[in-house]
Amino acid sequence: MEQIVAVLNKGGMVRSIRGPQGGYTLKVKPEECTVGMILRLTEGSLAPVECVEEDAISCERQSDCITYFLWKKIDEAIKGIALTVAVTSRSAYNFLSAGVKLPV
């Protein structure tokens, strides 16, 4: 958990509070913070394969590639969910609050 929080701290998502009542709090409003934002900080790209990453170099076989269109649809589905689910949703809150103090 400390490794994840360190990445979130470096990414400007949380701040640490020292002392006996210390912990971590979000620097942004939870309703404005999506699961996708956190995943991008902790995991990097949300793309399932390199060829559909946002900054991917176009492949000369892309228009004929059968799997490209499948991966593109999967990428869109992942982003469609991850970038719209706020950390205030119940399932996201349960995960993120395990060992991390969040503002209520």
C-alpha positions, 0 to 999 in steps of 0.5 A: 500500500505504501508503494501505491500511496508514494506514486499517488503522492508523487503524482499530486493526488494525495498528501501525507500528514505526519504524526500520531493521527497522520495518514494520507488525504486526497488533494483533489475532490473525490468526486472529481477523481476517477479510478482511471486517473489513479490507474494511469499514475500507478500502472501507466497506460490503460491500453491493453496493447501498445498499438492502441496507446494514445501516443502509439506510432501508426502501424503500416498494417493497422488497416488490415490487422484483424486484432487491432479493431478488437484491441481498440474496442477493448481499450475504449471499453476500459477507458469508458469505465475507468475514466467515468467511475469516480472514487466516490463510488462505493466499490472504489471507495472501499478499495481506496480507503483500505489503509488510507485516510480519505476525506468524507 
